[in-house]
Every structure is written in structure tokens, then in C-alpha cells.
Amino acid sequence: MPEDRGVIPETERTSLRRAKARGRHQRRVIHDILDEVLICQVGFTDDGTTFVLPSTFVRIDDRLYLHGALGNRMLRVVATGAEVCISATVLDGLVLARSAFHHSMNYRSVMVIGTGRKVEDLNEKRAALVATVEHMAVGRSADARQPTPTELRTTLVVSIPIDEASAKIRVGGPIDEPDDLELPIWAGQIPLTLAAGSPIPEPDLPGGTSTPPYAIRYPDRTRSDQEL
Ligand SMILES: Cc1cc2nc3c(=O)[nH]c(=O)nc-3n(C[C@H](O)[C@H](O)[C@H](O)COP(=O)(O)OP(=O)(O)OC[C@H]3O[C@@H](n4cnc5c(N)ncnc54)[C@H](O)[C@@H]3O)c2cc1C
């Protein structure tokens, strides 16, 4: 049987145990969440201690890319081919139930387990850095000064495949106990979104430097009509 490219095969490590119905393994759902989230958490083990650190990242096709300084511990560990666990979450809302017990949150989160590698190929490295800037603001990479050879050399880029991964999604209101439904206690959802404020220009911009459209109206990064 040919592999179903639409689905990332479940493994023992990415098969949901609790609330299994909230699990998703469709590649597109996992990619959409990763593309919407601006930061991820990278779990790695160095010298017997496990660390989890926040990081910028970007997805290109079926790979995640992280970047930073050459001396960065997290990246150095990933570059050695160590296994890492990366998670990223969009928080969509608070779910307030009648009972304290059933309070919850609406979210879309992804977890990826993979073995890292250092990106040596210059074209791949450049593409990853361009995509990282674009992940922040679409159109920004064409406006920004491109990295010098020294900047490229002193930036460590690592890559992790997205081929062992899961998504978990909660939507909807509280799931209260039938006996609690008559209680005169407000229950419902408080939607949450990440909102951009007004751009703050640097005070030393040369006169006549115009504010780019992506800064004037930073796009709403909340959910598209993706299949949940
Ligand atoms: C939104 C966001 C985006 C980031 N993006 C990147 C990125 O793209 N690339 C990158 O290299 N780094 C990024 N960072 C920084 C990253 O989280 C670490 O601070 C960095 O990797 C530390 O590297 P290090 O080798 O100097 O420190 P380490 O040797 O790894 O850290 C030493 C100790 O410093 C403390 N520490 C380090 N980082 C943090 C932290 N973030 N919060 C609290 N304590 C900390 C911990 O106690 C840690 O054990 C980002 C941070 C944030 C919050």
C-alpha cells in the first residue's frame, strides 16, 4: 500500500491516550498550526539534564528549522543529531464551566519528536533564514538587508523532520455535569486572540522611510477555516 501523504503515521509516542478524539494526524492540520504559531518550546537533554526553551522557528515542507548563535547550547545539541521534542500551541480561549473541575481551555497544539541535523548546505540555510523572517511578517524578507557571509557563518541553523508528530485540538464550550446545569452560575467561553498593537518606529529612521503595510496592519494570525 502506498503511504498516505495526507496523514503522519501514528507511533506509540504520538498516539493520544486521553481525549483521543481530540487528536489529529493529518499533515495539513499539523502544518497549519505550526505556521500560525510564532514560538515553539524545544525540549532537549544535555549532559543528563532535560531543558525546555522557547524559540523562534519555521516550517518548510516537512521540516522545522531553528536558528541562533553558534555557541547556543540548544542548537549545538540538536546539531549533534540528538532527539528533541518540540511543541507549539495556539491558545484559542478560556472555557469556564459551572464547576471548578470542568474548567478548560480551547487550543490547537502540536508536538513533534525528531532527530536534528545541522544545516550545512548554504542554499538550504539561506532559505531557512528567509522563511524565518517571513514567518514573522510576510514580505519582510524582501525589505530587509540580506545576511552578510559573516552573519551567515556565525548563525547556526538546525533542522528537524516533521514525520513523528501529532496535533491535539479542543473546541467548544464546557462539558458540565448534568446535575450542574441548573446552577445559576455563568458558564461559557472567552475567546482569546493574539493582537498586534500599533507599530513603534525607531527614532533614528532616515527621513522619508515609510512604514510597510505588514507593520501598519499586522495580519490576524488566528485560525483560518482549516479543518478541525
Ligand atoms: C520568544 C522567544 C524566541 C526566541 N527565539 C530564539 C531563537 O530563534 N534562537 C535562539 O537561539 N534563541 C531564541 N530564544 C532564546 C532561547 O529561549 C534561549 O534563551 C537561548 O537558546 C539560550 O541559549 P544559551 O546557549 O545562551 O543559554 P543556555 O545555556 O541554554 O541557558 C542557560 C540557562 O539560562 C536560562 N535560560 C536560558 N534561556 C531562557 C529563557 N528563554 N527563559 C528563561 N530562562 C532561560 C536557563 O536557566 C538555562 O538553563 C528565544 C526566546 C524567546 C522567549
The ligand as a Gaussian input file, in Angstrom:
#p B3LYP/6-31G(d) Opt

LIG

0 1
 C       10.002000      34.340000      22.062000
 C       11.406000      33.813000      22.108000
 C       12.033000      33.488000      20.917000
 C       13.362000      33.032000      20.935000
 N       13.942000      32.667000      19.767000
 C       15.200000      32.178000      19.771000
 C       15.819000      31.728000      18.564000
 O       15.240000      31.767000      17.460000
 N       17.083000      31.263000      18.628000
 C       17.768000      31.205000      19.814000
 O       18.916000      30.785000      19.804000
 N       17.216000      31.596000      20.963000
 C       15.941000      32.072000      20.983000
 N       15.365000      32.467000      22.156000
 C       16.175000      32.417000      23.367000
 C       16.178000      30.991000      23.942000
 O       14.985000      30.779000      24.675000
 C       17.337000      30.812000      24.930000
 O       17.425000      31.921000      25.778000
 C       18.642000      30.608000      24.246000
 O       18.589000      29.482000      23.376000
 C       19.713000      30.417000      25.344000
 O       20.869000      29.963000      24.782000
 P       22.225000      29.835000      25.635000
 O       23.012000      28.742000      24.993000
 O       22.847000      31.168000      25.761000
 O       21.758000      29.505000      27.081000
 P       21.623000      28.114000      27.808000
 O       23.000000      27.676000      28.169000
 O       20.784000      27.166000      27.009000
 O       20.833000      28.545000      29.093000
 C       21.438000      28.677000      30.378000
 C       20.353000      28.882000      31.389000
 O       19.767000      30.148000      31.180000
 C       18.386000      30.086000      31.492000
 N       17.626000      30.450000      30.282000
 C       18.048000      30.395000      29.003000
 N       17.071000      30.790000      28.176000
 C       15.998000      31.094000      28.934000
 C       14.717000      31.558000      28.665000
 N       14.296000      31.789000      27.392000
 N       13.890000      31.786000      29.692000
 C       14.282000      31.558000      30.940000
 N       15.497000      31.100000      31.280000
 C       16.354000      30.872000      30.293000
 C       18.091000      28.671000      31.929000
 O       18.195000      28.597000      33.312000
 C       19.197000      27.890000      31.258000
 O       19.466000      26.669000      31.883000
 C       14.053000      32.902000      22.174000
 C       13.393000      33.214000      23.349000
 C       12.081000      33.638000      23.330000
 C       11.395000      33.915000      24.635000

